[in-house]
Amino acid sequence: MATNHLELFLVLVVTAIALKPWRCLCLAQKQESLLVGMTLLPNAPLTGAMCLDGSPPAYHLHKASGAGANNWLLQFEGGGWCNTVRTCRDRATTRHGSTRYMSRFKVFSGILSDDPLMNPDFYNWNRVKLRYCDGGSFAGDSEFQTLNKTIYLRGQKIWTAIIDDLLPKGLNHAEKVLLSGCSAGGLAVFHHCDQLARLLPEAKSVKCLSDAGFFVDLTDISGSNTIRPFFGSLVSLQGIAKFLNNKCVASYGDPLTCFFPQYAIRYISSPFFILNPAYDMYQFTHCFVPPSSDPSGQWSKCKLNPDECSATQIEVLQGLRNQMLKALEPFNLSTGGRFINSCFAHCQSELQDSWFAPDSPRLGNRTIAEEVSDWYFERKSVNETDCPYPCDSTCRNLPSINQVWE
């Protein structure tokens, strides 16, 4: 893809700058973007923290400035999961399973931007991108042998190793903290939010934001449930059960149930913000209308472009929105916030166009950045739910799920 070629070109140019953050003109955004170098943890594998292929974990840190010196924003990278021996083995030879294949620089935009015009409330914080290479939402601890190779499923240890490395760099003196994540990284936020709060008892504020991570225990258009058995094999293979919320597991008697955010959220005590489109592109294409539910391909055009959906399909699609809103009912809004718009999108906080821009999605004429910031700094309560598609005219120019993950 052209985006990959541009990223490669930028990496080659910036390599000469000795891994320091640098400015570049990103043509896709037509504005300055920030490239941040990777920090590898070469000794982390000695503690068992390693990517699927055994390579060391990594993160990208852009240091704070001015008044933000003691404030921290941590963001889990997303990128799907591997729930079988084969898919994890295959993933181990890609950038989603090994730091050996990762770009050494990441573009920081949206909520990670250091431009006060593009990210008014978090631009001068310490901002960290946690690279994703375990295939299990940073939640498991297991391994297996296949084809004379060991595949390491060590997400929990990767999380611990990165936090341990950041603590002496100033995280131990953090005053305000926001833990965030997109997609599989957004799911990780549900399972690490209270853990981070316990690790930072002196912080004045530890809050959490899940972006497109509210994966619903969902019935598809054929009446089946595809996501539950998928997550079931994921939890089992990755050894996730032992790290899930004990109170949740005791209540439901089933670790798999507590892997789903709609059940786990009841037992999270830290302030939490849920940012999710009601027609989340991943859940629409993989969970609500999975290939198994549409063998004749009648939904193919609709899944590629919502404008191609028939009136009947749009009516059926309201079932996705209805199930999501139903799953959100137990969410405690006394300290929490939510922004549920009706865009066909997936991940909106790390993309400048959807986070804070002249044509960003809006609810009540408020952008996502404004609503998240108002909630975090307790300027007002935030509980925004959009009307059903296609009523929202601000949903435009948002990338597809494939563009988000590339």
C-alpha positions in Angstrom: 0.0 0.0 0.0 1.1 3.6 -0.6 0.9 4.3 3.1 3.5 1.6 3.8 5.8 3.0 1.2 5.5 6.5 2.7 6.2 5.1 6.2 9.3 3.3 4.9 10.6 6.4 3.3 10.1 8.4 6.4 11.8 5.8 8.5 14.8 5.7 6.3 15.1 9.5 6.5 14.7 9.7 10.2 17.1 6.8 10.9 19.9 9.4 10.5 18.5 11.4 13.3 19.7 8.8 15.9 16.3 7.7 17.2 15.2 11.2 18.3 11.6 12.4 17.7 11.5 14.4 14.5 9.1 16.4 12.4 7.9 15.2 9.0 5.4 16.4 6.5 2.9 13.5 6.2 1.2 14.0 2.8 -1.8 11.9 3.8 -2.7 14.3 6.6 -1.3 17.5 4.9 0.0 18.7 8.3 3.0 18.2 10.5 3.1 14.8 12.3 5.4 13.6 15.0 7.6 10.5 14.5 8.7 8.9 17.8 11.5 6.3 18.0 11.1 2.9 19.6 12.4 1.9 23.0 13.3 -1.8 23.0 13.6 -3.7 26.3 16.5 -6.1 25.5 16.6 -7.6 29.0 12.8 -8.1 29.4 12.9 -11.7 27.9 15.0 -12.7 31.0 11.9 -12.1 33.1 9.7 -13.9 30.6 8.4 -10.8 28.8 8.7 -11.4 25.1 6.8 -11.2 21.9 5.4 -14.3 20.2 8.7 -15.1 18.5 10.8 -14.4 21.7 11.9 -10.9 20.6 11.9 -8.2 23.3 8.9 -6.0 23.8 8.9 -2.3 23.0 7.2 1.0 23.4 7.4 4.6 22.0 7.7 7.5 24.5 7.5 11.2 23.7 8.4 13.1 26.8 6.2 15.8 28.3 6.8 19.5 28.3 5.9 22.4 30.6 2.9 21.9 32.8 2.4 18.4 31.6 5.7 17.1 33.0 4.0 14.8 35.6 1.1 13.7 33.5 1.1 10.5 31.5 -1.0 9.0 28.7 -0.4 5.4 27.9 -2.0 3.8 24.8 -2.2 0.1 24.0 -1.7 -0.6 20.3 -4.4 -2.7 18.7 -4.3 -5.3 15.9 -6.6 -8.3 16.4 -5.8 -11.6 18.1 -4.5 -15.1 17.6 -6.5 -17.9 19.2 -5.0 -21.1 17.7 -1.5 -22.6 17.4 -1.5 -22.0 13.7 -2.6 -18.3 13.8 -0.2 -17.5 16.6 2.7 -19.2 14.8 1.9 -17.3 11.6 1.6 -14.0 13.5 5.0 -14.5 15.1 6.6 -13.8 11.7 4.8 -10.4 11.3 5.0 -7.0 13.0 2.0 -8.1 15.1 4.1 -10.8 16.8 7.6 -9.6 16.7 9.5 -6.4 17.2 11.9 -7.6 14.6 9.4 -6.7 11.9 8.1 -3.5 13.4 8.8 0.0 12.1 11.2 1.7 14.5 9.1 4.8 14.5 5.4 5.5 15.1 3.4 8.5 14.0 1.9 10.2 17.0 -1.4 11.8 16.0 -4.8 12.4 17.5 -4.7 11.9 21.3 -1.0 11.3 21.0 -0.2 14.5 19.1 2.0 17.2 20.6 0.3 20.0 18.7 -1.9 22.0 21.0 -4.1 22.9 18.0 -4.8 19.2 17.3 -4.8 17.8 20.9 -5.6 20.7 23.2 -5.6 18.9 26.6 -3.0 16.1 26.3 -0.4 17.5 23.9 2.2 18.3 26.5 1.8 15.1 28.6 4.2 12.2 28.5 2.6 10.0 25.8 3.4 6.3 25.3 2.4 3.8 22.7 2.7 0.2 24.0 3.6 -2.0 21.0 1.4 -5.1 20.5 3.1 -8.4 19.8 1.4 -11.1 22.0 -1.9 -11.5 20.1 -3.9 -11.6 23.4 -4.7 -8.0 24.4 -1.7 -7.9 26.8 -3.6 -10.4 29.0 -2.1 -13.9 28.9 0.8 -15.9 30.1 1.4 -19.2 28.3 3.6 -20.8 25.6 3.6 -23.8 23.3 5.9 -25.8 21.0 5.2 -26.0 17.3 7.5 -27.1 14.4 10.5 -27.2 16.8 9.8 -23.6 17.8 8.5 -22.0 21.0 5.7 -19.5 20.7 5.4 -17.2 23.7 2.1 -15.8 24.8 3.3 -13.3 27.4 1.1 -10.3 27.2 0.7 -9.9 30.9 4.5 -10.0 31.4 5.0 -7.5 28.5 2.6 -5.1 30.2 4.5 -5.5 33.5 7.9 -5.1 31.9 6.9 -1.8 30.1 5.4 -0.3 33.3 8.5 -1.3 35.3 10.7 0.4 32.7 8.6 3.6 32.7 8.3 3.9 36.5 11.9 5.3 37.0 11.4 7.5 34.0 8.8 9.5 35.8 5.7 7.4 35.8 6.2 6.7 39.5 5.7 10.4 40.1 2.7 10.7 37.9 -0.1 13.0 39.0 -2.6 12.6 36.2 -2.8 9.4 34.2 -5.0 8.2 31.3 -4.7 4.6 30.1 -6.1 4.2 26.6 -6.1 1.8 23.7 -7.7 1.0 20.4 -9.5 -2.2 19.3 -7.6 -5.2 20.9 -5.8 -2.5 22.8 -9.1 -1.0 23.8 -10.1 -4.4 25.2 -6.8 -4.5 27.1 -7.8 -1.3 28.9 -10.7 -3.1 30.5 -8.4 -5.7 32.0 -5.5 -3.4 33.1 -7.3 -0.2 34.2 -7.6 -1.1 38.0 -4.1 -2.8 37.8 -2.5 0.5 36.8 -4.4 2.4 39.5 -3.0 0.0 42.1 0.5 0.4 40.8 0.2 4.2 41.1 -1.3 4.8 44.5 0.2 8.3 44.8 -1.3 9.6 41.6 -4.1 12.2 42.0 -6.1 10.8 39.0 -5.9 7.5 37.1 -8.6 7.1 34.5 -9.2 4.9 31.5 -10.4 5.3 27.9 -11.4 2.3 25.7 -11.6 3.2 22.0 -13.5 0.6 19.9 -12.7 -2.0 22.6 -16.3 -2.7 23.7 -16.6 -6.1 22.1 -20.2 -7.3 22.7 -21.3 -10.8 23.5 -23.1 -10.6 20.2 -25.7 -12.7 18.3 -25.2 -12.5 14.6 -27.8 -12.2 11.8 -28.2 -16.0 11.6 -28.9 -16.3 15.4 -25.5 -17.7 16.2 -22.7 -16.3 18.4 -19.3 -16.3 16.6 -17.4 -14.1 19.0 -17.9 -16.1 22.1 -16.3 -19.3 20.9 -13.5 -17.2 19.3 -12.8 -15.5 22.6 -13.1 -18.8 24.4 -10.3 -20.4 22.4 -8.3 -17.2 22.9 -8.7 -17.2 26.7 -7.8 -20.9 26.8 -4.8 -20.8 24.5 -3.3 -17.6 26.0 -3.8 -18.6 29.6 -5.8 -15.4 30.3 -8.3 -16.8 32.8 -6.0 -16.5 35.9 -5.6 -12.7 35.3 -9.3 -11.8 35.0 -11.1 -9.9 37.7 -11.7 -12.3 40.6 -14.9 -10.7 41.7 -16.3 -10.9 38.2 -15.3 -14.6 37.8 -16.8 -15.4 41.2 -20.0 -13.7 40.2 -20.5 -15.3 36.8 -18.6 -18.5 37.5 -17.0 -18.4 34.1 -13.7 -16.6 33.1 -14.7 -16.3 29.5 -17.8 -14.2 30.4 -15.5 -11.8 32.3 -13.3 -11.3 29.2 -16.2 -9.5 27.6 -16.2 -5.8 28.6 -20.0 -5.6 29.2 -19.5 -8.0 32.2 -16.1 -6.9 33.3 -17.0 -3.2 33.4 -19.3 -3.8 36.4 -16.2 -4.6 38.5 -13.9 -1.8 37.4 -13.6 0.8 40.1 -11.5 3.4 38.3 -13.2 6.1 36.3 -13.8 4.8 32.7 -14.8 6.3 29.4 -16.2 4.2 26.6 -15.7 5.5 23.0 -17.3 3.3 20.4 -19.3 3.6 17.2 -22.6 1.8 17.4 -21.8 0.3 14.0 -18.2 -0.7 14.8 -16.7 -1.9 11.6 -14.9 -4.8 13.1 -17.9 -6.1 15.0 -20.2 -5.5 11.9 -18.0 -7.4 9.5 -16.6 -10.2 11.8 -19.2 -10.7 14.6 -22.6 -9.4 13.4 -22.3 -10.5 9.8 -19.4 -13.0 9.8 -18.8 -15.0 6.7 -20.4 -18.1 8.2 -23.8 -16.2 8.5 -23.7 -15.0 4.9 -22.6 -17.9 2.7 -24.1 -16.5 -0.5 -22.3 -13.1 0.0 -25.5 -11.0 0.0 -23.8 -8.6 2.5 -20.5 -8.3 0.7 -21.2 -4.8 -0.9 -22.8 -3.5 2.3 -19.8 -4.6 4.4 -17.5 -2.8 2.0 -19.6 0.4 1.8 -22.6 1.3 4.0 -24.0 3.3 1.1 -24.5 0.0 -0.7 -26.7 -1.4 2.0 -30.3 -2.0 1.1 -33.1 -0.6 3.2 -33.7 -4.1 4.6 -30.0 -4.5 5.5 -30.0 -1.1 7.3 -33.0 -2.3 9.3 -31.2 -5.5 10.2 -28.1 -3.5 11.1 -30.0 -1.7 13.8 -29.8 -5.0 15.7 -26.1 -4.4 16.1 -26.7 -1.0 17.6 -29.5 -2.3 19.8 -27.3 -5.1 21.2 -24.5 -2.7 21.9 -26.8 -0.2 23.7 -28.3 -3.1 25.7 -24.8 -4.3 26.8 -24.0 -0.7 27.9 -26.9 -0.5 30.3 -25.0 -1.6 33.4 -22.2 0.9 32.8 -21.9 3.2 35.8 -22.0 6.8 34.6 -21.5 8.4 38.1 -17.7 8.5 37.3 -17.8 7.2 33.8 -18.4 8.7 30.4 -19.4 7.5 27.0 -19.5 8.6 23.4 -21.4 6.2 21.1 -21.8 7.7 17.6 -23.4 6.1 14.6 -20.4 6.1 12.3 -19.1 3.0 10.5 -15.7 3.3 12.0 -13.2 1.5 14.2 -10.8 3.4 16.4 -11.3 7.2 16.5 -9.0 8.6 19.2 -5.6 8.1 17.5 -6.6 9.4 14.1 -6.5 13.1 13.8 -9.4 13.4 11.4 -11.7 11.7 13.9 -10.2 13.0 17.1 -10.1 16.7 16.6 -10.3 18.4 13.2 -12.7 20.7 11.4 -14.7 17.8 9.9 -14.5 15.4 12.8 -17.5 13.4 13.9 -19.6 15.3 16.4 -22.4 14.7 18.9 -24.2 17.9 20.1 -21.7 19.8 18.0 -18.9 18.4 20.2 -15.9 16.5 19.0 -14.6 13.3 20.6 -11.5 15.2 21.9 -13.7 17.8 23.6 -15.9 15.3 25.2 -13.1 13.0 26.5 -11.3 16.0 27.9 -14.4 17.4 29.6 -14.9 14.1 31.2 -11.3 13.6 32.3 -11.0 17.0 33.8 -14.5 16.8 35.3 -15.7 19.9 33.5 -19.0 18.2 32.9 -20.6 14.7 32.7 -20.5 13.0 29.3 -23.2 10.6 28.2 -23.6 10.9 24.4 -25.5 8.3 22.3 -26.2 9.1 18.7 -29.4 8.5 16.8 -29.6 5.5 14.5 -27.8 5.4 11.1 -28.1 7.3 8.7 -29.1 10.4 10.7 -25.5 11.6 11.6 -24.2 13.8 8.8 -20.8 14.3 10.6 -19.8 10.7 9.9 -17.5 11.1 6.9 -13.9 10.6 5.8 -13.3 7.9 8.3 -10.9 5.1 7.4 -11.8 1.4 7.0 -10.8 -1.3 9.4 -7.9 -2.3 7.1 -6.5 1.2 7.0 -6.6 1.4 10.8 -4.6 -1.8 11.1 -2.0 -1.2 8.4 
